Amino acid sequence: MSVNAKFKVQRVTPQSSFGGRTAGEIVESAEIEMVPDYAGDRNKDWSYYTPSGVIRMNVNGPALQQFTQGRAFTVTFDGEDE
């Protein structure tokens, strides 16, 4: 069974680091912090009262442009059998 959760970007913290494909290349990235979106009933399946949780990830490349502060995403959690 899948669990869908609506999260929105709360914080985008830009970061730069060395370690690209070529020596001395600076890689632009950001730490993205997402929290549950409290609007509507989208999270009622997994949270009876107030949804809580945090998703943090480091993003770089073209995907970074998608994560703007305040933008909401639906995250699907699919269990995997090992």
C-alpha atoms as a printed R data frame, in Angstrom:
   type eleno elety resid chain resno      x      y       z
1  ATOM     1    CA   MET     A     1  0.000  0.000   0.000
2  ATOM     2    CA   SER     A     2  1.253  3.487  -0.861
3  ATOM     3    CA   VAL     A     3  1.077  6.540   1.373
4  ATOM     4    CA   ASN     A     4  0.718  9.938  -0.312
5  ATOM     5    CA   ALA     A     5  1.720 13.051   1.585
6  ATOM     6    CA   LYS     A     6  1.586 16.683   0.505
7  ATOM     7    CA   PHE     A     7  4.710 18.610   1.525
8  ATOM     8    CA   LYS     A     8  5.744 22.157   0.729
9  ATOM     9    CA   VAL     A     9  9.169 23.743   0.531
10 ATOM    10    CA   GLN     A    10  9.764 25.702   3.721
11 ATOM    11    CA   ARG     A    11 13.428 26.585   3.278
12 ATOM    12    CA   VAL     A    12 16.022 26.595   0.509
13 ATOM    13    CA   THR     A    13 19.604 26.995   1.736
14 ATOM    14    CA   PRO     A    14 22.041 27.570  -1.170
15 ATOM    15    CA   GLN     A    15 25.377 25.788  -0.943
16 ATOM    16    CA   SER     A    16 28.501 25.685  -3.057
17 ATOM    17    CA   SER     A    17 31.151 23.031  -2.886
18 ATOM    18    CA   PHE     A    18 34.223 21.851  -4.739
19 ATOM    19    CA   GLY     A    19 34.148 18.420  -6.249
20 ATOM    20    CA   GLY     A    20 32.585 18.613  -9.647
21 ATOM    21    CA   ARG     A    21 33.605 16.464 -12.582
22 ATOM    22    CA   THR     A    22 36.697 18.557 -13.221
23 ATOM    23    CA   ALA     A    23 39.321 19.678 -10.736
24 ATOM    24    CA   GLY     A    24 38.349 22.895  -9.003
25 ATOM    25    CA   GLU     A    25 34.797 22.894 -10.353
26 ATOM    26    CA   ILE     A    26 32.284 24.518  -8.003
27 ATOM    27    CA   VAL     A    27 28.959 22.710  -7.739
28 ATOM    28    CA   GLU     A    28 25.918 24.837  -6.949
29 ATOM    29    CA   SER     A    29 23.378 23.009  -4.819
30 ATOM    30    CA   ALA     A    30 20.914 23.654  -2.022
31 ATOM    31    CA   GLU     A    31 19.570 21.944   1.043
32 ATOM    32    CA   ILE     A    32 15.800 21.720   0.655
33 ATOM    33    CA   GLU     A    33 13.608 21.443   3.751
34 ATOM    34    CA   MET     A    34  9.994 20.435   3.254
35 ATOM    35    CA   VAL     A    35  7.165 20.272   5.817
36 ATOM    36    CA   PRO     A    36  3.593 18.953   5.542
37 ATOM    37    CA   ASP     A    37  1.148 21.212   3.737
38 ATOM    38    CA   TYR     A    38 -1.708 21.827   6.165
39 ATOM    39    CA   ALA     A    39 -4.171 23.102   3.525
40 ATOM    40    CA   GLY     A    40 -7.068 20.815   2.666
41 ATOM    41    CA   ASP     A    41 -7.456 17.149   3.506
42 ATOM    42    CA   ARG     A    42 -4.543 15.793   1.477
43 ATOM    43    CA   ASN     A    43 -2.705 14.399   4.521
44 ATOM    44    CA   LYS     A    44 -5.654 12.924   6.416
45 ATOM    45    CA   ASP     A    45 -4.821  9.357   5.329
46 ATOM    46    CA   TRP     A    46 -1.616  9.316   7.339
47 ATOM    47    CA   SER     A    47 -2.194 11.915  10.035
48 ATOM    48    CA   TYR     A    48 -5.400 12.061  12.042
49 ATOM    49    CA   TYR     A    49 -4.678 15.375  13.769
50 ATOM    50    CA   THR     A    50 -1.937 17.802  12.788
51 ATOM    51    CA   PRO     A    51  0.472 16.399  10.200
52 ATOM    52    CA   SER     A    52  4.073 16.628  11.242
53 ATOM    53    CA   GLY     A    53  7.328 15.670   9.623
54 ATOM    54    CA   VAL     A    54 10.338 17.043   7.799
55 ATOM    55    CA   ILE     A    55 11.991 16.017   4.547
56 ATOM    56    CA   ARG     A    56 15.528 17.310   3.989
57 ATOM    57    CA   MET     A    57 17.579 16.662   0.910
58 ATOM    58    CA   ASN     A    58 20.448 18.163  -1.040
59 ATOM    59    CA   VAL     A    59 19.617 18.932  -4.649
60 ATOM    60    CA   ASN     A    60 21.752 20.103  -7.578
61 ATOM    61    CA   GLY     A    61 21.501 20.275 -11.337
62 ATOM    62    CA   PRO     A    62 18.302 21.132 -13.247
63 ATOM    63    CA   ALA     A    63 16.083 19.690 -10.492
64 ATOM    64    CA   LEU     A    64 17.170 22.519  -8.187
65 ATOM    65    CA   GLN     A    65 15.029 25.000 -10.149
66 ATOM    66    CA   GLN     A    66 11.865 23.062  -9.203
67 ATOM    67    CA   PHE     A    67 12.257 23.563  -5.454
68 ATOM    68    CA   THR     A    68 11.157 27.130  -4.780
69 ATOM    69    CA   GLN     A    69 10.030 28.272  -1.353
70 ATOM    70    CA   GLY     A    70  6.299 27.701  -0.832
71 ATOM    71    CA   ARG     A    71  5.845 25.245  -3.708
72 ATOM    72    CA   ALA     A    72  3.964 22.075  -2.762
73 ATOM    73    CA   PHE     A    73  4.711 18.517  -3.863
74 ATOM    74    CA   THR     A    74  2.922 15.219  -3.444
75 ATOM    75    CA   VAL     A    75  5.338 12.606  -2.134
76 ATOM    76    CA   THR     A    76  4.471  8.930  -2.561
77 ATOM    77    CA   PHE     A    77  5.964  6.394  -0.188
78 ATOM    78    CA   ASP     A    78  5.962  2.890  -1.679
79 ATOM    79    CA   GLY     A    79  7.224  0.110   0.544
80 ATOM    80    CA   GLU     A    80  9.786 -2.250  -0.931
81 ATOM    81    CA   ASP     A    81 10.388 -5.834   0.040
82 ATOM    82    CA   GLU     A    82 14.033 -6.781   0.320
